[in-house]
Amino acid sequence: MSEGINEESKTLTLAQIQRPFLMDGNVVVFVKKWKKRYVVWKDDKLFFFEKNYGKEVPKEVFIMSSDTTMTTEIEQKEKKSIVRFKGVSGEIMILADESISFIEMAFKLFKSNLGCEKKKEEIEKLKLTQKEPEENKIPPWEEIKNKINIKSKINGKELQSLFKELGKLVTEQYFYSIIKEIIYQWNDDQIIEFGYQQFCEEDLEDFGSLFGGRDNSSTEIQFVLGTNEENILRLLEIYMKIYKQFKLEWSELTKCLLISMACWELFSNTELFNVIIVYLSKQFDIYQLLTFLHLYCEFESDLKLPLWSSFPSHIELLFKSICSSWTLEQKNLLISIIDDTWEWTKQQIDTLKSLLIPS
């Protein structure tokens, strides 16, 4: 498993690996036999330690690359999910249960980060090899925008034709700007038919990436339907419509939302995060909602963002917003579930209780 890794990676102690991590936590990994390990996923490497202790050096190291694949399957004996990675370091299997969502989200972010780096490298290579400036080959956005507006309202089939007409280079340069200019005019059914069924071939994760991302020409994340509360709620309604219409599993919807929000950098200190969670609190039951929140809470902890258990002002506001119209019984149930499943201390649970049920 450690082949292809430089010696320095094998001798790094846990304390020397600097946050943020893509993920960390306890897992069971197959190395000749199933073994308990503490995993740290930093950039393109998975470090497996015998225990979570600062002076520990990794027992195994697995290197990721653009060719690395991840698949999940059910282990027949244990009836648990196995995550299987294949890549330059060979193959590795992780017996995943609750951690599977963290692993899938980390892999998606790893691939996303890899894609951004690859785009940067390609742009730099183009700058070095081209005999004439890039600006002479790719028209300015205003020219593309005028071309779109001349066509008036464009349907899904015409949009596919437009991509072909513009060519790969121009489409990748202005992809989200083009989508934003056209899809904004469509109704929800048109968006679902083109975006989910045709363009993304009924892959909900890909569908999420259609609504927000960076053009090659920009470092700013663009939201196709806009960033005000009304537009975000519209996007969530589209997700729920797909979830019900195509009879998807709740886990599929949850995974898609988690990955999309992470890639869109909608962290808990943003206003839009609050809007999304309050909406989901009316769609999910309390157990589903707290499972979703716990996953995002752990994800932010891995990024070294303020711990939810320290109750920064935006987390206080989030819990108050969720429970604003709840009964005392519902609030007590929320506190009880968090106490049982979130590994918070008694003092932290007491703080939550005093926040939601002031004496």
N, C-alpha and C positions, 0 to 999 in steps of 0.2 A: 504493500500500500504506500510505502514511503519513497518508491523509486521516482526519480525526476525532481526530488526536493533537494535544495541546497542544504549543506550541513548546519548552517545557522538556524534554519527552521526547526531542525530536530533538537537543538539545544536551548531554544528559547524557553524561558520559564513562563508560566501562566501570567505572572505579574508584569512581564515585559511586553506582552501583547496589548497594544493600546486600543481602547475603545475609540470610535463606535464599532460594534460587531454587527454582522448581518443577523446573527442569532447566537445564543449560548444556552446551555441547559443540560440536564441529565438525559442520556439516551442509552439504549442497548445496541451494541454494534457487533457484527459478525467478523471475528478475526480468528479463523480456525474453529472457534466456537463462540457462542454468544457471551459477550462481556459487557458489564456496566461501565460506562464512560461518561466523563463530563466533556462536552464538545464546545469548542469556540470556533465560529465561522468568521474569519477575518479576510476580507477581500477574496482572493482566489484559493484560500487554503482552509481546510477543516482540520483543526488540531484536536486530538482525542487524548484527554488526561485521565489518569486513574481516579483522581478526585479533584474537587474544587479547592485547591490550595495554591497560594501564590508562588511557592518555590518548586512546584511540580514541573517537570519537563514532559513533553508529549510522548505517549506510548506509540501512537500512530499519527501520521500526517497524510492527508489526501489532498492532491492538487486538482483544482478545477481549471477548465479551459473553455473556449468557445465550442469545442466539440463534445463537451461533457453532456450526457443525457441523464434525465431523472425519470424513473417510472415507479408506480406504486402497484402492489399486488397484495393479496390476502394470504397470510401464512396459515396453511390448513390446520396444523396442530393447535396453535395458539389462537387462531381466528383473529389475528391482529394484522394491521397494515404493515407491509415492508416497503421501505423506500430504497430503491436500488440506483446507485450512481455508477455510470461507466465513463471512463475518461483516460487521460494520459497516465494516471496512477493505477490503472487497472480497474477493479470493481470493488465496490463497498456496499454492504447492506446494513440498514438501520431499522431496527424493530421499533416502529413508531405507533404511538397511541394518541395521547393528547397533543404531542409535539408535532404531529404531521402538518398541521396548518402553519406552524412556524417555519418548518423546513421548506414547504412549498412556497411560502411568501419570500423567504430568504433566497431561494433559487431564482424566483422571478426577478427579484431586485438585483441579484448577481448578474443575470443575463441582461437586464436593462442597463446596468452600469457598464457592462462589457460592450453593449451596443453603442453607448455614448462615447466610450473611449475609442472604439473602432471608427466611428464617424469623425472624431477629431483627427485621428491618424490619416484617414482618407483625405480629409480636407487639406492637411499639411502636405501630403504627397502631391496632391493636385497643384498646390501652390508652387511646389518645387519643379514639377515636370512640365507644366503648361507653358507654352511659348507666348500666349497672350493672356491678359488678365481674365480672371474668372467672371468678372462683371460683364465682359463682352459675350460670354456664352450663356449665362443665365439672366433672363430679363428681370428688371426690377419688379417688385410685387405689384405696384400700381398698374403696370402693363398687363399682368396676369389678371388682376382684379377687374380691369375694364373689359377684358376678353370674356370673363365670366358674366358680367352684368349685361353685356350685349345679348347674351343668350336668354336673358330673362330667367324664368323659373326652370330649373333643371331637375329631371327625375333621375332615379337610380341608374337606369340604363344609359342615359346621357352622361351621367357623372363618370361612369366607367369609360365611356368613349372619350371624355375630356381628359382623363388621366393618360390614356394612350396617345392622344393628340399632343399633350404637353411633353410627354416623354418622362422617363424614369428620373433623370437628374432634376428637372424642374419640379416634378411632383414631390420628390423627397425634400427638396429645398423649402417648399411652401405647403406641405401636406395639410397641416392643421388649419392654416389660414384659408385654404381652398375649401376644406370640409365645413369650416365655420361659416363661410360666406354662403354656402349652398344649403346645408342641412337645417340651418336655423329657420328656414322658410317652410320646412316640411311639417306635416302633422305626425303624431306619435306612431300611427300605423305605418306610414311611409318609412319612418326611421327604423322601425323594427324589421320591416320587410327587406329593406336594403342593407342596413347595418348589421343586424343579427343573423338573418337568414341567408343573405347572399354574400356580402363582403366578408363576414366573419364565419360563415358556414356553421352557424349555430354553436359557436364557441364563446361562452359568456365572458371568459377572461379577455379574449381578443376584443370583444365588444366594449369592454371597459376602457381599453387603451384607445379606442376610436374617439372617445369623448374628451380626452385631455392628453397633452404631451407637448414636446418641443419640436418646432421646425428645425431643420438643419441650419437655417439662417438665424436662429435665435436661441438664447439660453433661457428664455421665459416660457413657463408652462402656459399653454393656451387651453381654455375651456370652451369647447365647441358651442355649447348652448348658453354660455355666459356664466357669470359668477355671482349674480344676485340671488337672493333667497328663492324667488319665484322660479328661476331657471334650474337651480339645484333640485328643488322639489319636483319639478317636471321630469328631470333625469331619473330621480328615484322612483317616480310613478311608472316610468318606462321599464325600469328594472323589475318592479313588482308585477307589471303586466306580463312581461316575458316569463317570469317565475311561475305565475299562475296559468298562463295560456299554454305553455309548453311543459307544464307539470314537472318542473325541475326539483331536485332535492334542495332542502334548506341549506345544506353544507355547500352546495355549488354556488348559491347566491351569496352566502357569507364569505366564502373564499374569494369570489370575484370582487366584492365590495372592499374587503381588507386589502387586497393587492392593488386595486385601483386607487384607493385613498392614500396608500403608502407611496405609490408612484406619482400621484398628483401632489404629494407633500402636504396633505391636509392633516396637520397634526392637531392635537387636542387644544392647543392654544389659539386656534383659528376660529373665526366666527362660523365658517361653513361647516366645520366639524360638529359644532353644537347643533346647527340646523339639521344635519344628517342624523345625528343620534336621537334627537327629540322625535324626528319622523319615524325612525326605526322602532322607538319605544312604543309607538302606536300600532306597529305592524307585527312585531315579534312578541312572544310571551316572555315573561320575566327571566326564565332560565336561558332562553335563546339570546336575549339582550345582554345578559351578564356574561355569557360565554363569548359573545362578540367583543364586548368591552374589555374583558380580561385579556384576550389575544392582542388587542391594540395597546393595552396598558403595558404588557410585556414587551411588545415590539418597540414602544417608545423608551422603555427602560434600557433595552439593548443599544439604542441610539444615544444613550446618556442624556436624554431629555429629563426634565424634572419629574421625579417619581410621583405618581398619583397619590400614593400613601402619605406624601408630605403635604397634601392638600393645597397646592398653589391656587390662586384666586380663580383661574379658569376651570379647574376641576371642581371647586366648590360650586361655581355657577352651573357646570354641567350636571352635577347630581341634583341640584335644586331645580333645574329646568326639567329634567326627566320626571321628577317626583312632584311637580307643582300641583297636579290635580289628583294625585294618588291618595288612597285611603291610608289610615294608620296601619291597617293589616298588610297592605302592599309594601309600605315602607319597611315594616319589620321583617317581611319575607326577604326583601332585597338585602337588608343588613345581615340576615341569617345566612343567606347564600354566599355572600362575600366572605363572611366569617369562616364558613366551611371550606371554601374553594380557592380563595385568593392569597392565602398564607400571610395575611396581615396580622400585626400584633394586636393584643387586647387594647392597647392605648389608641392605635389607629382606628380600630372598630368603634371605640368609644367616641372618638372625634367625629366619625361618620354619623354615628347615632345622634350626637348633639347637634350636628349640622342639619339633619333631616327631621329630627323630632326634638326640638328645643324644649327644655323643661320650663 
